[in-house]
């Protein structure tokens, strides 16, 4: 929405490149007091730039400043910083050059780099806010239509002062009864008055919130707007929005929309399976002894088996048996399953700790090893929960286009644990579908790195 957002993004990337490469000689100078360094440091400083850019892409660091600046930006910055250091370490190990770099210098580099990156972003953000306050780049907008979508859009504009828009008012459809007043803004006139409204050159953007099926009205509006210089945006209804999030694919001369397909073509499933095998094997090797102690503790603290198995839906909706450490004093079947709630009397004292830390999910590494699950993917819901929501949320079953995972995009974005409301479940499904549509190895890696952080701030796991 910002006129200068692309320029801001470009300059921010250039600033980051200077900081990422320039911080290393600074760290060297702070430790040694001079800059008589060897070519290994020069190569490291140059190589850090593309590694950082790849890390930034994986962590979605270069998001528009006017969308959000705060916890999300800082988290993405820290993930990019961590991945950059890991990439440099792997490069040094591959070329057997780590012993030629000072540990103190690299340690100072690791400490100073995120500080400078954060300071630069704060400075750019303050610069953008200063420009906003002076009115530069602010555009005026009107909305044609007064339905719920139009009103929601008006509220969004009003609540987001930093996006560079000033809402002037609504334009009613000619065949609708006059609206006396709207809480979101005044009614400027009807569609037949658009030409007059645009004549004053005080409107920069027009949003059209008209049902896509009303082609006559749309054609009439677009014909009038086509004789002006305003920017035109269509505000689709919910169903059309779901369709438009897909990928456009042209078959011959015919355009089609892929609403959802999933990363199951070509080499993608092979890469993901290799990823799952490597991570599950390494994890089980490292966690074998802790898992043994947890199993013994479960047996000693409450009657019943250490492990609990439950039938859930896997890829293509086929049933799979999922393993967990038992955390309750009961062993519910698939039919009588009830979600755990806060202060649930069925949860044992040890079980509460295991659930909060997600240690009860560790046995699912065996599910990953066997191929029923993946490390990253939509969480497998109990059959009863699946059946309760599959007809209530549009696209719910699309989450079964891929293997379920131990962690997922929804979980690292705060939708972990109990889904006691329709809204919580809907948000979880939206993240699941977003993950399927945008899957990549980088995305999986970013989710795996973010998972421990999400466990620390989760409030819904009990």
C-alpha positions as CSV (number, residue, x, y, z in Angstrom):
1,X,0.0,0.0,0.0
2,X,2.9,2.4,0.5
3,X,4.0,4.3,-2.6
4,X,7.6,4.0,-1.5
5,X,7.5,0.5,0.0
6,X,9.6,-1.0,-2.7
7,X,12.3,1.6,-2.3
8,X,12.3,1.2,1.5
9,X,12.7,-2.6,1.0
10,X,15.6,-2.1,-1.4
11,X,17.5,0.3,0.9
12,X,16.8,-1.9,3.9
13,X,18.4,-4.8,2.1
14,X,21.4,-2.6,1.1
15,X,21.8,-1.5,4.8
16,X,21.6,-5.1,5.9
17,X,24.3,-6.1,3.5
18,X,26.6,-3.4,4.8
19,X,25.9,-4.3,8.4
20,X,26.3,-8.1,7.9
21,X,29.7,-7.7,6.1
22,X,30.9,-4.6,8.0
23,X,30.3,-5.9,11.5
24,X,32.9,-8.6,11.1
25,X,35.8,-6.2,10.6
26,X,34.4,-4.1,13.5
27,X,34.5,-7.2,15.7
28,X,38.1,-7.9,14.5
29,X,39.2,-4.4,15.3
30,X,37.6,-4.4,18.7
31,X,39.5,-7.5,19.7
32,X,42.9,-7.0,18.0
33,X,43.0,-3.2,17.7
34,X,43.9,-3.3,14.0
35,X,42.6,-4.6,10.7
36,X,45.5,-6.7,9.5
37,X,43.3,-9.7,8.8
38,X,43.8,-12.6,6.4
39,X,41.7,-13.5,3.4
40,X,39.6,-16.0,5.4
41,X,37.9,-13.1,7.2
42,X,37.3,-11.3,3.9
43,X,35.7,-14.4,2.4
44,X,33.6,-14.9,5.5
45,X,32.4,-11.3,5.4
46,X,31.4,-11.6,1.8
47,X,29.8,-15.0,2.1
48,X,27.7,-13.8,5.1
49,X,25.6,-11.6,2.8
50,X,24.0,-14.3,0.6
51,X,23.7,-16.6,3.6
52,X,21.8,-13.8,5.4
53,X,19.5,-13.1,2.5
54,X,18.6,-16.8,2.3
55,X,18.0,-16.8,6.0
56,X,15.9,-13.7,5.8
57,X,13.7,-15.2,3.1
58,X,13.2,-18.4,5.3
59,X,12.2,-16.2,8.3
60,X,10.1,-13.8,6.3
61,X,12.1,-10.9,7.6
62,X,11.5,-8.5,4.7
63,X,7.8,-7.9,5.5
64,X,6.4,-4.4,4.9
65,X,7.0,-2.1,7.9
66,X,3.5,-0.6,7.7
67,X,2.0,-4.1,8.3
68,X,3.6,-4.8,11.6
69,X,6.7,-3.9,13.5
70,X,7.3,-5.4,16.9
71,X,7.5,-9.0,18.2
72,X,7.0,-10.6,14.8
73,X,9.8,-8.5,13.2
74,X,12.2,-9.2,16.1
75,X,11.4,-12.9,16.0
76,X,12.1,-13.1,12.3
77,X,15.3,-11.1,12.8
78,X,16.6,-13.5,15.5
79,X,15.8,-16.5,13.3
80,X,17.6,-15.0,10.3
81,X,20.6,-14.2,12.6
82,X,20.7,-17.7,14.0
83,X,20.4,-19.3,10.5
84,X,23.2,-17.0,9.3
85,X,25.6,-18.0,12.0
86,X,24.7,-21.7,11.4
87,X,25.4,-21.3,7.7
88,X,28.7,-19.7,8.3
89,X,29.6,-22.4,10.7
90,X,28.7,-25.1,8.2
91,X,30.7,-23.3,5.5
92,X,33.8,-23.1,7.8
93,X,33.4,-26.8,8.7
94,X,33.1,-27.8,5.0
95,X,36.2,-25.8,4.0
96,X,38.1,-26.7,7.2
97,X,38.8,-23.1,8.0
98,X,37.1,-22.7,11.4
99,X,40.5,-22.9,13.2
100,X,41.8,-19.9,11.2
101,X,39.1,-17.6,12.6
102,X,39.3,-16.2,16.1
103,X,36.6,-17.5,18.4
104,X,36.5,-14.2,20.3
105,X,36.1,-12.3,17.0
106,X,33.3,-14.5,15.8
107,X,31.7,-14.3,19.2
108,X,31.7,-10.5,19.2
109,X,30.3,-10.7,15.6
110,X,27.5,-12.9,16.8
111,X,26.6,-10.5,19.6
112,X,27.0,-7.2,17.7
113,X,25.3,-8.2,14.5
114,X,21.6,-8.6,15.7
115,X,22.0,-5.3,17.7
116,X,23.0,-3.3,14.6
117,X,20.3,-5.0,12.5
118,X,17.6,-4.1,15.1
119,X,18.9,-0.5,15.4
120,X,18.7,-0.1,11.6
121,X,15.2,-1.3,11.5
122,X,14.1,1.0,14.3
123,X,15.7,3.9,12.5
124,X,14.0,3.1,9.2
125,X,10.6,2.6,11.0
126,X,10.9,5.9,12.7
127,X,11.8,7.5,9.3
128,X,8.6,6.0,7.8
129,X,6.5,7.2,10.7
130,X,7.9,10.7,10.4
131,X,7.0,10.7,6.7
132,X,3.5,9.5,7.5
133,X,3.0,12.2,10.1
134,X,3.8,14.8,7.5
135,X,1.3,13.4,5.1
136,X,3.7,12.3,2.4
137,X,2.5,9.4,0.3
138,X,-1.0,9.3,2.0
139,X,-3.7,8.6,-0.5
140,X,-7.5,9.1,-0.1
141,X,-9.9,6.2,-0.7
142,X,-13.6,5.6,-1.2
143,X,-15.5,2.3,-1.0
144,X,-18.3,1.4,-3.5
145,X,-20.8,-0.7,-1.6
146,X,-22.0,-0.8,2.0
147,X,-22.1,-4.5,2.7
148,X,-20.3,-6.3,5.6
149,X,-17.1,-6.6,3.5
150,X,-17.1,-2.9,2.8
151,X,-17.6,-2.0,6.4
152,X,-14.9,-4.4,7.6
153,X,-12.5,-2.8,5.0
154,X,-13.3,0.7,6.3
155,X,-12.6,-0.4,9.9
156,X,-9.3,-1.9,8.8
157,X,-8.3,1.4,7.1
158,X,-9.3,3.3,10.2
159,X,-7.4,1.0,12.6
160,X,-4.2,1.0,10.5
161,X,-3.1,4.6,10.4
162,X,0.4,3.7,9.2
163,X,-0.7,2.1,5.9
164,X,-0.9,5.5,4.2
165,X,-4.7,5.7,3.5
166,X,-7.3,8.2,4.4
167,X,-10.9,6.9,4.1
168,X,-13.3,9.5,2.7
169,X,-16.6,7.5,2.7
170,X,-18.9,5.0,1.0
171,X,-20.7,5.1,-2.3
172,X,-24.1,3.2,-2.3
173,X,-25.4,1.1,-5.2
174,X,-28.2,2.7,-7.2
175,X,-30.7,0.0,-6.5
176,X,-30.3,0.1,-2.7
177,X,-32.4,2.1,-0.3
178,X,-30.5,5.1,1.1
179,X,-28.5,4.5,4.2
180,X,-28.8,7.2,6.7
181,X,-25.5,6.7,8.6
182,X,-22.7,4.2,8.9
183,X,-20.4,4.0,11.9
184,X,-17.4,3.5,9.7
185,X,-17.9,6.7,7.6
186,X,-20.3,8.9,5.7
187,X,-22.2,8.0,2.6
188,X,-21.0,10.3,-0.2
189,X,-23.6,9.4,-2.8
190,X,-24.6,6.6,-5.2
191,X,-22.9,4.9,-8.2
192,X,-24.5,7.4,-10.5
193,X,-22.6,10.2,-8.7
194,X,-19.1,8.6,-9.1
195,X,-18.1,10.8,-12.0
196,X,-18.9,13.9,-10.0
197,X,-17.1,12.5,-6.9
198,X,-13.9,11.9,-9.0
199,X,-14.0,15.3,-10.7
200,X,-12.4,17.0,-7.8
201,X,-9.2,15.0,-8.1
202,X,-9.4,14.3,-4.4
203,X,-9.8,10.5,-4.7
204,X,-6.8,8.3,-5.3
205,X,-8.1,4.7,-4.7
206,X,-11.5,3.2,-5.2
207,X,-12.4,-0.1,-3.6
208,X,-15.4,-2.0,-5.2
209,X,-17.2,-4.2,-2.7
210,X,-19.9,-5.7,-5.0
211,X,-20.8,-9.4,-5.4
212,X,-18.8,-10.9,-8.3
213,X,-22.0,-12.4,-9.6
214,X,-23.5,-8.9,-10.2
215,X,-21.7,-8.4,-13.5
216,X,-24.0,-5.7,-14.7
217,X,-23.2,-3.4,-11.8
218,X,-19.5,-4.2,-11.9
219,X,-19.4,-3.4,-15.7
220,X,-21.2,-0.1,-15.1
221,X,-18.8,0.9,-12.3
222,X,-15.7,-0.1,-14.1
223,X,-16.8,1.8,-17.2
224,X,-17.1,5.0,-15.2
225,X,-13.8,4.4,-13.3
226,X,-12.0,3.6,-16.5
227,X,-12.4,7.2,-17.6
228,X,-10.4,8.4,-14.6
229,X,-6.9,8.0,-13.2
230,X,-7.8,6.4,-9.8
231,X,-6.4,3.0,-8.7
232,X,-9.1,0.4,-8.6
233,X,-9.3,-2.6,-6.2
234,X,-12.0,-5.3,-6.1
235,X,-13.0,-6.6,-2.6
236,X,-14.1,-10.2,-3.1
237,X,-16.6,-12.0,-0.9
238,X,-15.4,-14.8,1.3
239,X,-15.8,-17.6,-1.2
240,X,-14.1,-15.6,-4.0
241,X,-11.3,-14.7,-1.7
242,X,-10.6,-18.3,-0.9
243,X,-10.4,-19.0,-4.6
244,X,-8.2,-16.0,-5.4
245,X,-5.6,-17.2,-2.9
246,X,-4.7,-20.0,-5.2
247,X,-2.2,-20.1,-8.0
248,X,-3.1,-19.1,-11.6
249,X,-2.1,-21.8,-14.1
250,X,-2.7,-21.4,-17.9
251,X,-3.5,-24.6,-19.8
252,X,-3.1,-23.6,-23.4
253,X,-5.1,-20.4,-23.6
254,X,-7.4,-21.2,-20.7
255,X,-6.6,-19.8,-17.3
256,X,-7.3,-22.0,-14.3
257,X,-7.0,-21.4,-10.6
258,X,-5.3,-24.0,-8.4
259,X,-7.1,-23.4,-5.0
260,X,-4.9,-26.0,-3.4
261,X,-2.6,-28.8,-4.6
262,X,0.0,-29.6,-2.0
263,X,3.8,-30.3,-2.3
264,X,3.4,-33.8,-3.5
265,X,4.8,-33.5,-7.1
266,X,8.2,-34.2,-8.5
267,X,11.1,-34.3,-6.1
268,X,9.3,-32.5,-3.2
269,X,8.0,-35.6,-1.4
270,X,11.4,-37.3,-1.7
271,X,13.2,-34.2,-0.2
272,X,10.6,-34.1,2.6
273,X,11.0,-37.8,3.4
274,X,14.7,-37.5,3.6
275,X,14.3,-34.5,5.9
276,X,12.0,-36.6,8.1
277,X,14.3,-39.6,8.2
278,X,17.4,-37.6,9.1
279,X,15.7,-35.5,11.8
280,X,13.7,-38.3,13.4
281,X,16.7,-40.6,13.4
282,X,19.0,-38.0,15.0
283,X,16.3,-37.0,17.5
284,X,15.6,-40.5,18.6
285,X,19.3,-41.2,19.1
286,X,19.6,-38.1,21.3
287,X,16.4,-38.5,23.1
288,X,16.5,-42.3,23.7
289,X,17.6,-42.1,27.4
290,X,15.3,-39.1,28.3
291,X,12.4,-41.0,26.7
292,X,13.2,-44.1,28.8
293,X,13.2,-42.0,32.0
294,X,9.9,-40.3,31.0
295,X,8.3,-43.7,30.4
296,X,9.5,-45.0,33.8
297,X,8.2,-41.8,35.5
298,X,4.8,-42.2,33.8
299,X,4.5,-45.8,35.1
300,X,5.6,-44.9,38.6
301,X,3.4,-41.8,39.1
302,X,0.0,-43.2,37.9
303,X,-1.5,-46.6,37.1
304,X,-1.6,-47.6,33.4
305,X,0.8,-48.0,30.5
306,X,3.6,-45.5,29.7
307,X,2.4,-45.1,26.1
308,X,-1.0,-44.1,24.8
309,X,-2.1,-44.7,21.2
310,X,-5.0,-43.1,19.4
311,X,-6.5,-43.4,15.9
312,X,-6.2,-40.2,14.0
313,X,-6.4,-39.1,10.3
314,X,-3.3,-39.1,8.2
315,X,-2.6,-38.1,4.6
316,X,-5.6,-38.4,2.3
317,X,-7.8,-38.9,5.4
318,X,-6.6,-42.4,6.0
319,X,-6.5,-43.6,9.7
320,X,-3.2,-43.9,11.4
321,X,-2.2,-44.9,15.0
322,X,-0.5,-42.0,16.8
323,X,1.7,-42.6,19.8
324,X,2.1,-40.4,22.9
325,X,3.2,-40.6,26.4
326,X,0.2,-41.1,28.6
327,X,-0.7,-37.9,30.4
328,X,-4.2,-38.8,31.8
329,X,-5.5,-41.2,34.3
330,X,-8.0,-42.5,31.7
331,X,-7.5,-44.2,28.4
332,X,-10.3,-42.8,26.2
333,X,-11.3,-44.5,22.9
334,X,-11.7,-42.6,19.7
335,X,-15.5,-42.4,20.1
336,X,-15.6,-40.9,23.7
337,X,-12.7,-38.5,23.2
338,X,-13.0,-35.1,24.9
339,X,-10.4,-32.4,24.5
340,X,-8.3,-31.5,27.6
341,X,-9.3,-28.3,29.2
342,X,-7.7,-26.0,31.8
343,X,-7.4,-27.7,35.2
344,X,-8.7,-30.9,33.7
345,X,-9.0,-33.5,36.5
346,X,-8.1,-36.3,34.1
347,X,-4.6,-34.9,33.5
348,X,-2.0,-36.3,36.0
349,X,0.6,-34.0,37.7
350,X,3.4,-35.3,35.5
351,X,1.1,-35.3,32.5
352,X,0.4,-31.6,32.9
353,X,4.2,-30.9,32.7
354,X,4.5,-33.2,29.6
355,X,1.7,-31.5,27.8
356,X,2.9,-28.0,28.5
357,X,6.3,-28.8,27.2
358,X,5.0,-31.1,24.4
359,X,7.3,-33.9,25.7
360,X,4.2,-36.2,25.5
361,X,4.5,-35.9,21.6
362,X,8.1,-37.2,21.4
363,X,7.0,-40.9,20.7
364,X,5.5,-39.6,17.5
365,X,9.1,-39.6,16.2
366,X,8.5,-43.3,15.6
367,X,5.4,-42.4,13.6
368,X,7.7,-40.1,11.5
369,X,10.3,-42.9,11.1
370,X,7.6,-45.3,9.9
371,X,6.2,-42.8,7.4
372,X,2.8,-42.1,8.9
373,X,3.7,-38.6,10.0
374,X,6.2,-35.8,9.2
375,X,8.3,-33.6,11.5
376,X,6.4,-30.5,10.2
377,X,2.8,-30.5,9.0
378,X,-0.8,-29.9,10.2
379,X,-1.3,-31.5,13.6
380,X,-3.3,-34.7,13.4
381,X,-6.7,-34.2,15.1
382,X,-8.6,-37.0,16.9
383,X,-11.3,-38.5,14.7
384,X,-14.1,-37.1,16.8
385,X,-12.7,-33.6,16.5
386,X,-12.2,-34.0,12.7
387,X,-15.8,-35.1,12.3
388,X,-17.1,-32.2,14.4
389,X,-15.4,-29.5,12.2
390,X,-15.1,-30.9,8.7
391,X,-18.5,-29.7,7.7
392,X,-18.3,-26.4,9.6
393,X,-15.1,-24.9,8.2
394,X,-14.5,-24.3,4.5
395,X,-11.5,-26.3,3.3
396,X,-11.0,-28.2,6.6
397,X,-10.2,-31.6,4.9
398,X,-7.6,-29.9,2.6
399,X,-5.2,-30.2,5.6
400,X,-5.0,-33.9,4.8
401,X,-3.3,-33.2,1.5
402,X,0.0,-33.8,3.3
403,X,1.2,-36.0,6.2
404,X,0.3,-34.7,9.6
405,X,3.3,-33.3,11.6
406,X,4.6,-33.1,15.2
407,X,4.8,-29.3,14.8
408,X,3.3,-27.0,12.3
409,X,2.8,-23.4,11.1
410,X,-0.4,-23.0,13.2
411,X,1.4,-24.2,16.4
412,X,4.3,-21.7,16.1
413,X,1.8,-18.9,15.5
414,X,0.1,-19.5,18.8
415,X,-2.7,-21.9,17.8
416,X,-1.5,-24.9,19.9
417,X,-3.5,-27.0,22.4
418,X,-7.2,-26.7,23.0
419,X,-9.5,-25.4,20.3
420,X,-12.5,-24.6,22.4
421,X,-14.0,-22.1,19.9
422,X,-14.9,-22.1,16.2
423,X,-12.6,-19.1,15.7
424,X,-9.5,-20.8,17.1
425,X,-10.1,-23.9,14.9
426,X,-10.7,-21.7,11.8
427,X,-7.4,-19.8,12.4
428,X,-5.6,-23.1,12.8
429,X,-7.0,-24.4,9.5
430,X,-6.0,-21.2,7.7
431,X,-2.4,-21.7,8.8
432,X,-2.5,-25.3,7.8
433,X,-3.6,-24.5,4.3
434,X,-1.1,-21.6,4.1
435,X,1.6,-24.1,5.0
436,X,0.5,-26.5,2.2
437,X,0.3,-23.8,-0.4
438,X,3.7,-22.3,0.5
439,X,5.7,-25.4,1.5
440,X,9.5,-25.4,1.1
441,X,12.5,-26.9,2.9
442,X,13.2,-23.4,4.2
443,X,9.8,-23.1,5.7
444,X,10.1,-26.4,7.4
445,X,13.5,-25.4,8.9
446,X,12.1,-22.0,10.1
447,X,9.1,-23.8,11.8
448,X,11.5,-26.3,13.5
449,X,13.6,-23.4,14.8
450,X,10.6,-21.5,16.0
451,X,9.0,-24.4,17.8
452,X,11.0,-24.3,21.0
453,X,10.2,-20.5,21.3
454,X,6.5,-21.2,20.8
455,X,6.5,-23.7,23.6
456,X,7.7,-21.1,26.0
457,X,4.8,-18.7,25.3
458,X,2.0,-21.1,24.7
459,X,-1.0,-20.6,27.0
460,X,-3.4,-23.1,25.5
461,X,-1.5,-26.4,26.2
462,X,-2.8,-28.1,29.3
